[in-house]
Amino acid sequence: MPVTRVEWLCRLGLLIFCVWASTISTPVFAEDWPQSMGPGRDNRWTTEEAIPNFPAGGPKVLWESAVAGGYAGPAVAADRVFVTDFVTQADVKVPNFDRREFAGTERVLCLDADSGQVIWQHAYPVTYGISYPAGPRCTPLVDEERVYTLGAEGNLICFQVGDGEVRWQRDLKSEYETKSPLWGYASHPLIDGDKLICVVGGKGSHTIAFDKRSGREIWRYGTASEQGYSPAVIIEQAGVRQLIVTSPDFVAAVNPETGQEYWKQAYGASNGSIIMTPLHFKNYLYVGGYSNRNLMLELGTDQPTAKELFRDKTKLGVSPVNVQPFLDDGIIYGMDQSGELMAVEIPSGERLWTTGQPLGERPVRNGTAFMVKHGDRFLLFCETGELVIAKLSREGYEEMDRVAIIEPTNNAFGRPVAWYPPAYANGRMYVRNDEKCICVELTER
């Protein structure tokens, strides 16, 4: 029978109501965590729906998916989670400054963000010759329909997000006649326009810009004694974009389009250990690392230059080892190699306060807590496998809640550790250890 005008309007009204009701009953979360440290590479999570404290019994684990060893955090884009691991039958425990060889397989896993089921995976054989050989270090990097991974021994691969097809790949060690750093390739690649910028190593090729679609080399810059582990970052200063690259030997600024050097300052890392991304605030740039190797630079305002304000001061700055410090309105909040959390003022380097509370009142050497800011609070994922909600300010550290999330399955300095940076997306926390990747609900859904 033909539908009358009244019936048609009733059906249309019902359809509109159903669509409206679905939008108010189920929150829509559009935020991704497509790379290391989130969308802006600044460790900020912008969702408005996260719970202010943990429910009794802890937040709900929505799913878990089996993975093998690795330190690389997950990346989340749309409905997919990307994580890398290393499968081996060998005993992978190696003293901190030793190298041993282990044969195994690195894998790239694409998981469904809602169920944890494997959508596709890619595996390739690799022999590790590094310390702490649990697995890859670099978080996958998702850019539109492509996802990039960098393995611990320098296997750089570009995949198609949809089905895992390899678009291009480079073996950085063999192509650039270098060797992996002591603790493996750990500098997260950076997308800048059509370029994929990577710390590579080798003579004249410490940092290389590749065409992100073809893998073709665009430019190369610098020679250093070792690669280091510090990701590159782009800042705006003196009216120009400056790509800040860091090695154990130097901190430098180059033109991100050409690789042409603007300025260079000596650094001098201990044991090749430069890990943090330099922090830029107003006209200042700070970098710090193991054994109190710290450097505060004042940057030029009329032209790209840099001059030293202080370096290697034992009672100034913060010396991070495994985790990126957080910069907030001229204050650096960072985990020092002592295992203490510190607040440090820029540009003086003065330590406003220190506390061992995130990891317990007795600090542990090289203690680690991955910090993400959400609103006026911080989420700290501690090496104990606990997630902490806290407020950090010039005045001090205020802990609000704490809950165990995942077992610390790795080992360092004789203690169990969870050295795995989480991802925060879709109102959830995605985090892994050396046995599984889990998805944890952090909203009231």
PLY file of the C-alpha trace (Angstrom):
ply
format ascii 1.0
element vertex 445
property float x
property float y
property float z
element edge 444
property int vertex1
property int vertex2
end_header
0.00 0.00 0.00
1.27 3.53 -0.66
2.60 5.40 2.38
0.51 8.43 3.36
2.07 11.79 4.09
1.24 11.44 7.79
2.87 7.98 7.98
5.94 9.25 6.15
6.32 12.18 8.58
5.91 9.83 11.56
8.61 7.51 10.24
10.93 10.43 9.57
10.34 11.76 13.07
11.07 8.34 14.58
14.30 8.09 12.58
15.44 11.53 13.71
14.63 10.67 17.33
16.59 7.40 17.16
19.63 9.14 15.72
19.41 11.90 18.36
18.96 9.40 21.19
21.97 7.38 20.09
24.17 10.47 20.16
23.23 11.38 23.74
23.39 7.86 25.14
26.76 6.87 23.64
29.58 9.46 23.79
31.53 9.85 20.57
35.32 9.85 20.98
37.30 11.02 17.98
40.76 11.49 19.46
43.63 9.32 18.20
47.08 8.63 19.59
48.81 8.08 16.25
52.44 8.40 17.33
54.81 8.69 20.27
53.53 11.19 22.85
50.19 11.65 21.10
48.78 13.78 18.27
50.89 16.85 19.08
53.90 14.89 20.35
53.44 16.79 23.60
51.90 14.15 25.92
48.55 15.94 26.21
45.22 14.08 26.23
42.26 16.28 25.38
39.23 14.07 25.98
36.59 15.62 28.25
35.13 12.32 29.41
37.89 10.74 31.51
36.97 9.66 35.03
38.21 11.93 37.87
39.22 8.91 39.98
39.22 5.16 39.72
36.17 3.03 40.54
36.31 0.44 43.30
38.20 -2.55 41.96
39.92 -0.44 39.32
38.94 0.53 35.76
37.51 -2.14 33.49
39.82 -4.05 31.14
37.86 -4.30 27.89
40.17 -6.74 26.12
43.65 -8.19 26.01
45.63 -9.49 23.06
48.77 -11.62 23.21
52.06 -9.97 22.22
55.74 -10.80 22.72
58.61 -8.66 24.04
59.20 -4.99 23.40
59.35 -1.48 24.81
57.47 0.25 21.98
54.17 1.79 22.99
51.00 1.28 20.95
49.69 3.79 18.41
45.94 4.23 17.95
44.26 5.65 14.84
40.52 5.43 14.17
39.52 1.83 14.89
43.03 0.33 14.86
45.86 -0.26 17.31
49.41 -0.81 16.08
52.05 -2.48 18.25
55.43 -4.08 17.55
57.22 -6.93 19.30
60.13 -9.42 19.10
59.63 -13.18 19.18
62.64 -15.29 20.18
63.45 -18.52 21.97
66.61 -17.06 23.51
67.13 -15.79 27.04
67.05 -12.05 26.38
68.52 -10.79 29.65
71.70 -8.82 28.96
73.70 -6.63 31.38
73.20 -2.91 30.90
76.36 -2.17 28.91
76.83 -5.53 27.14
75.87 -6.67 23.67
74.83 -10.22 22.78
73.32 -11.67 19.64
69.81 -13.15 19.56
68.03 -14.47 16.49
64.31 -13.92 16.32
61.45 -12.24 14.50
60.19 -8.68 14.76
56.46 -8.31 14.18
54.08 -5.47 13.41
50.56 -6.19 14.67
47.42 -4.33 13.64
44.63 -4.90 16.17
40.97 -3.95 16.25
40.66 -1.09 18.76
37.34 -2.36 20.13
38.10 -6.09 20.42
41.88 -6.56 20.29
41.53 -9.10 17.47
44.41 -9.21 14.97
43.46 -7.61 11.64
46.84 -8.13 10.00
50.45 -8.75 10.94
53.84 -8.58 9.29
56.91 -10.50 10.48
60.55 -10.47 9.41
63.69 -12.19 10.74
66.23 -10.09 12.59
69.30 -10.70 14.72
69.63 -8.49 17.77
73.04 -7.40 18.99
71.98 -4.82 21.56
71.57 -4.43 25.29
68.07 -4.77 26.77
67.02 -6.88 23.76
63.36 -7.42 24.71
62.10 -5.90 21.47
61.46 -2.74 19.44
61.57 0.66 21.10
59.87 3.02 18.64
56.12 3.60 18.75
54.51 3.10 15.31
53.69 6.31 13.44
50.35 6.55 11.60
49.99 9.17 8.86
46.75 9.02 6.85
46.71 5.65 5.05
50.30 4.79 5.98
51.90 3.45 9.16
55.67 3.53 9.74
57.68 1.31 12.08
61.35 1.37 13.08
62.75 -1.81 14.57
65.48 -2.06 17.20
68.10 -2.96 14.57
67.15 -0.25 12.06
64.48 -1.87 9.87
62.39 1.10 8.68
59.14 0.02 7.00
56.15 1.83 5.54
52.89 -0.15 5.50
49.46 0.41 4.09
47.13 0.80 7.07
44.24 -1.11 5.52
45.86 -4.46 4.75
49.49 -4.26 5.91
50.98 -4.21 2.41
54.60 -3.02 2.48
54.93 0.16 0.44
58.66 0.58 0.97
61.40 -0.35 3.43
65.00 0.57 4.25
67.67 -1.31 6.18
69.35 1.67 7.83
72.41 -0.15 9.17
73.45 -1.75 5.88
72.50 1.13 3.60
74.29 3.78 5.67
77.19 1.60 6.83
76.59 2.02 10.53
75.76 -0.14 13.53
72.89 0.01 15.93
73.42 2.06 19.11
74.03 0.13 22.33
70.36 0.15 23.32
69.00 -0.16 19.78
67.26 2.29 17.47
64.93 4.20 19.78
64.48 7.66 18.22
60.88 7.94 17.07
60.61 9.12 13.42
58.91 12.45 12.73
56.50 13.42 9.94
56.94 16.93 8.51
54.80 17.55 5.45
55.92 15.08 2.79
59.01 14.07 4.78
59.73 11.29 7.26
62.68 12.44 9.39
64.76 9.74 11.09
67.89 9.45 13.19
69.97 6.99 11.15
73.71 7.15 11.89
76.75 6.79 9.65
79.13 9.27 8.08
77.29 12.46 7.16
73.91 10.80 7.75
73.12 11.13 11.44
69.71 12.54 10.48
67.93 11.85 7.18
64.72 13.12 5.62
62.98 10.52 3.45
60.07 11.04 1.12
57.26 9.57 3.20
55.51 8.05 0.17
58.44 6.48 -1.68
61.24 6.17 0.89
63.56 8.19 -1.37
66.22 10.18 0.48
65.66 13.95 0.33
68.52 15.28 2.45
71.00 14.13 5.09
72.78 15.91 7.92
75.63 15.43 10.38
78.15 12.92 11.65
78.22 11.74 15.25
80.05 9.10 17.25
76.72 7.30 17.78
73.07 7.92 16.92
71.72 8.59 20.40
68.04 8.04 21.16
66.56 11.54 21.04
63.69 12.17 18.58
63.92 15.28 16.42
61.51 18.16 17.01
60.53 21.25 15.01
60.26 24.64 16.73
59.44 28.18 15.57
62.13 30.65 16.57
63.60 33.83 15.06
60.86 33.76 12.44
61.93 30.42 10.95
61.13 26.77 11.44
64.07 24.98 13.03
64.49 21.22 13.17
66.31 20.42 16.41
68.44 17.28 16.16
70.41 15.84 19.05
73.27 13.35 19.16
75.69 12.28 21.91
78.07 14.90 20.50
75.93 17.92 19.66
72.60 19.72 19.65
71.92 21.43 16.33
69.24 23.29 14.40
68.78 22.72 10.67
66.40 23.86 7.98
63.77 21.08 7.87
63.33 21.55 4.10
66.98 21.23 3.12
69.00 19.95 6.09
71.13 23.11 6.02
72.64 23.84 9.44
71.59 26.97 11.31
73.61 26.46 14.50
75.35 23.74 16.52
76.35 23.43 20.18
78.54 20.70 21.69
76.77 18.28 24.04
78.88 15.34 25.29
76.54 12.56 26.43
77.68 9.94 28.91
77.70 6.44 27.34
75.98 7.83 24.25
72.85 8.34 26.35
70.81 11.26 25.06
67.15 10.23 25.11
64.78 13.14 25.74
63.39 15.41 23.04
64.72 18.96 23.65
62.20 21.29 25.32
61.52 24.74 23.88
60.04 27.60 25.93
60.09 31.20 24.71
63.75 31.89 23.81
65.20 28.88 25.61
65.98 25.28 24.77
66.79 22.60 27.34
68.20 19.10 26.98
69.42 16.77 29.71
70.58 13.21 30.15
72.46 10.59 32.14
75.17 11.66 34.63
73.88 15.23 34.93
74.65 16.08 31.34
72.40 19.12 31.03
72.45 22.08 28.67
70.39 25.28 28.70
70.58 27.39 25.54
69.34 30.89 24.81
68.09 31.15 21.24
68.39 34.18 19.01
65.27 36.22 18.29
66.37 37.96 15.06
68.23 35.09 13.45
68.66 31.37 14.21
71.50 31.25 16.74
72.12 29.70 20.15
74.38 30.46 23.09
75.07 28.46 26.23
73.61 29.59 29.57
74.79 26.62 31.64
75.83 23.02 31.22
76.46 19.91 33.34
75.35 21.45 36.63
74.83 18.79 39.29
72.19 20.78 41.19
70.37 22.32 38.24
67.99 20.88 35.68
66.72 17.32 35.41
68.61 14.34 34.00
66.02 12.02 32.46
66.95 8.52 31.37
63.99 6.52 30.06
61.14 8.98 29.83
60.34 12.34 28.29
59.92 15.26 30.73
56.77 17.39 30.48
56.94 21.13 29.85
54.09 23.25 31.22
54.20 27.05 31.28
57.93 27.32 31.82
58.17 24.47 34.33
59.71 21.10 33.47
58.27 18.11 35.33
60.60 15.19 34.84
61.81 11.89 36.23
65.48 12.27 37.10
68.00 9.42 36.86
67.79 9.34 40.66
64.22 8.07 40.37
62.80 11.30 41.78
60.18 13.45 40.10
61.36 17.06 39.87
59.95 20.46 38.97
62.56 22.61 37.21
62.22 26.25 36.19
63.29 27.57 32.79
65.72 29.28 32.20
67.39 29.21 35.62
67.34 25.42 35.91
66.39 25.77 39.58
64.78 22.69 41.11
61.57 23.88 42.77
60.86 20.52 44.43
61.65 16.83 44.25
59.68 13.78 45.37
60.03 10.03 45.20
56.30 9.48 45.74
55.30 8.26 42.25
57.49 5.15 42.68
57.44 4.96 46.48
59.10 7.08 49.11
62.50 5.48 48.43
63.53 6.50 44.90
64.96 3.80 42.64
67.77 4.58 40.23
66.52 5.23 36.69
62.96 5.06 38.00
60.40 5.65 35.27
56.92 7.17 35.08
55.36 8.17 31.73
53.51 11.49 32.18
50.49 12.70 30.24
48.53 15.83 31.09
44.72 15.71 31.03
42.98 18.95 31.97
44.39 20.11 35.29
45.64 16.63 36.22
48.42 14.32 35.18
48.27 10.60 34.46
51.50 8.87 35.43
52.02 5.30 34.25
54.71 4.03 36.61
57.25 1.27 36.06
55.42 -0.65 38.80
52.53 -1.13 36.36
50.38 1.34 38.30
48.46 4.31 36.91
48.49 7.41 39.12
46.27 10.48 38.97
48.08 13.53 40.37
48.28 17.30 40.26
51.64 18.90 39.54
52.34 22.58 40.05
55.08 24.97 41.13
54.07 24.24 44.70
54.46 20.47 44.60
53.09 17.02 43.87
49.59 16.02 45.00
48.59 12.39 44.45
44.85 11.85 44.04
44.45 8.17 43.16
46.42 5.06 42.17
45.55 1.64 40.73
47.43 -1.40 39.41
46.95 -1.73 35.64
49.34 -4.34 34.22
52.13 -6.58 35.48
55.72 -5.32 35.03
57.15 -8.28 33.08
60.55 -6.81 32.21
63.58 -6.50 34.47
66.16 -3.78 35.03
68.69 -3.23 37.80
67.40 -6.32 39.58
63.77 -5.19 39.81
60.65 -5.83 37.70
59.76 -2.87 35.47
57.03 -1.81 33.06
58.92 0.46 30.67
56.13 0.76 28.09
54.60 4.17 27.21
50.79 3.91 26.98
48.45 5.42 24.40
45.31 7.35 25.35
42.52 7.40 22.77
38.77 6.88 22.46
38.39 7.47 26.19
40.65 4.50 26.86
44.20 3.59 27.81
46.06 1.13 25.59
49.15 -0.36 27.22
51.33 -3.44 26.77
53.92 -5.52 28.54
55.97 -8.44 27.19
52.99 -10.80 27.21
49.88 -8.86 26.25
48.42 -5.56 25.09
45.32 -4.44 26.99
42.60 -1.83 26.57
41.38 -0.10 29.75
38.20 1.99 30.00
38.86 5.43 31.50
35.38 6.91 31.11
32.06 6.20 32.83
30.71 4.37 29.79
0 1
1 2
2 3
3 4
4 5
5 6
6 7
7 8
8 9
9 10
10 11
11 12
12 13
13 14
14 15
15 16
16 17
17 18
18 19
19 20
20 21
21 22
22 23
23 24
24 25
25 26
26 27
27 28
28 29
29 30
30 31
31 32
32 33
33 34
34 35
35 36
36 37
37 38
38 39
39 40
40 41
41 42
42 43
43 44
44 45
45 46
46 47
47 48
48 49
49 50
50 51
51 52
52 53
53 54
54 55
55 56
56 57
57 58
58 59
59 60
60 61
61 62
62 63
63 64
64 65
65 66
66 67
67 68
68 69
69 70
70 71
71 72
72 73
73 74
74 75
75 76
76 77
77 78
78 79
79 80
80 81
81 82
82 83
83 84
84 85
85 86
86 87
87 88
88 89
89 90
90 91
91 92
92 93
93 94
94 95
95 96
96 97
97 98
98 99
99 100
100 101
101 102
102 103
103 104
104 105
105 106
106 107
107 108
108 109
109 110
110 111
111 112
112 113
113 114
114 115
115 116
116 117
117 118
118 119
119 120
120 121
121 122
122 123
123 124
124 125
125 126
126 127
127 128
128 129
129 130
130 131
131 132
132 133
133 134
134 135
135 136
136 137
137 138
138 139
139 140
140 141
141 142
142 143
143 144
144 145
145 146
146 147
147 148
148 149
149 150
150 151
151 152
152 153
153 154
154 155
155 156
156 157
157 158
158 159
159 160
160 161
161 162
162 163
163 164
164 165
165 166
166 167
167 168
168 169
169 170
170 171
171 172
172 173
173 174
174 175
175 176
176 177
177 178
178 179
179 180
180 181
181 182
182 183
183 184
184 185
185 186
186 187
187 188
188 189
189 190
190 191
191 192
192 193
193 194
194 195
195 196
196 197
197 198
198 199
199 200
200 201
201 202
202 203
203 204
204 205
205 206
206 207
207 208
208 209
209 210
210 211
211 212
212 213
213 214
214 215
215 216
216 217
217 218
218 219
219 220
220 221
221 222
222 223
223 224
224 225
225 226
226 227
227 228
228 229
229 230
230 231
231 232
232 233
233 234
234 235
235 236
236 237
237 238
238 239
239 240
240 241
241 242
242 243
243 244
244 245
245 246
246 247
247 248
248 249
249 250
250 251
251 252
252 253
253 254
254 255
255 256
256 257
257 258
258 259
259 260
260 261
261 262
262 263
263 264
264 265
265 266
266 267
267 268
268 269
269 270
270 271
271 272
272 273
273 274
274 275
275 276
276 277
277 278
278 279
279 280
280 281
281 282
282 283
283 284
284 285
285 286
286 287
287 288
288 289
289 290
290 291
291 292
292 293
293 294
294 295
295 296
296 297
297 298
298 299
299 300
300 301
301 302
302 303
303 304
304 305
305 306
306 307
307 308
308 309
309 310
310 311
311 312
312 313
313 314
314 315
315 316
316 317
317 318
318 319
319 320
320 321
321 322
322 323
323 324
324 325
325 326
326 327
327 328
328 329
329 330
330 331
331 332
332 333
333 334
334 335
335 336
336 337
337 338
338 339
339 340
340 341
341 342
342 343
343 344
344 345
345 346
346 347
347 348
348 349
349 350
350 351
351 352
352 353
353 354
354 355
355 356
356 357
357 358
358 359
359 360
360 361
361 362
362 363
363 364
364 365
365 366
366 367
367 368
368 369
369 370
370 371
371 372
372 373
373 374
374 375
375 376
376 377
377 378
378 379
379 380
380 381
381 382
382 383
383 384
384 385
385 386
386 387
387 388
388 389
389 390
390 391
391 392
392 393
393 394
394 395
395 396
396 397
397 398
398 399
399 400
400 401
401 402
402 403
403 404
404 405
405 406
406 407
407 408
408 409
409 410
410 411
411 412
412 413
413 414
414 415
415 416
416 417
417 418
418 419
419 420
420 421
421 422
422 423
423 424
424 425
425 426
426 427
427 428
428 429
429 430
430 431
431 432
432 433
433 434
434 435
435 436
436 437
437 438
438 439
439 440
440 441
441 442
442 443
443 444
